[in-house]
């Protein structure tokens, strides 16, 4: 995989790393996120590794200039939602 690309599974994991509950400065207002929806363009690098395993890399679009040949961009829709399972997954 191109070194500029992040493995897709790692990018998805980082999307959900939003931290703890949110409080204002004097802690009188408490907010928390229970659902996260992301739609974003993405550039993919799809290859087979030496062991025959499919490897998918992703980056935000690298090019934002008009050219005669543009990369093929894809769109990813991702939803993460908290559940009520005892282990918190």
N, C-alpha and C positions, 0 to 999 in steps of 0.2 A: 504494500500500500504506500502511496505517496506520503512522505513525511509531513506534508502540510495538512494532511487529513487526520481526523480523529476517528477512531472506530465508532461506528454508529451506535452500538450499545452503550459506549461511554458518553456520547453526546446526550442520549436519552436519559442516562443516569444523572448527568449534570443538570438537565432541565428540571429535575425534581428536587435538587439540592437548594431549597428555598429558605432554609433556616427554621428557627423556632417561631413561636407566636410573636406578634408585633404589638408594641406598646408605644404610646406617646411619651413625651418627656417626663411628665409627672405621674405616669402609669395610671391615669384615670380612664383611659380608653384602651381596650384590649381587642385586638383583631387576630384572626387566624385564618389560614387558607385551607379550605377543604377540597377544592377542585381547581385544577390548573389546566387550561386549554391553550395550546400553542399551534399556530399555523405559520410556517415559514418556508421560504424557498431554500433549497439546499442543493449543493453540488455533490454528486456521489462518485466514489471510486470503487468499482466492483471488480474484484480479482479472485483468483484461486491461489492459495498459498502452496508451498512446496509439498504439503501433506494432503492436498486435494480438498482443503476446507475453504468454503466460500468466505471471503473477507470483504466487508462493506465499510468503507470510510466515508466521512461526511465533513463538509465545511460549509459555512455560509457562502453565497456566491462570491467568487473572487473578482469578477469583472463587472463593472458598472459603466462601461463605455460602449458606444455604438461601434460595432465592427461588422465586417461582411460575414464572418463566421463566428458565431457565438457558441458558447458551451451549452449543452443540453441541461437545462435546469429542471429540477423536480420540486414538488411541494410535499412537505410532510405535515400531517395533522397528528397531534399528539395530545392525549388526555390522561391526566393522572388524578386519581380521586382517593381520598382517605376512606378507609372502611372501618367497620366496628369489630374486626377480628381481635381476639385477645392479645395476640403477639404484636399488633400494631402495624403489620405489613400492609 
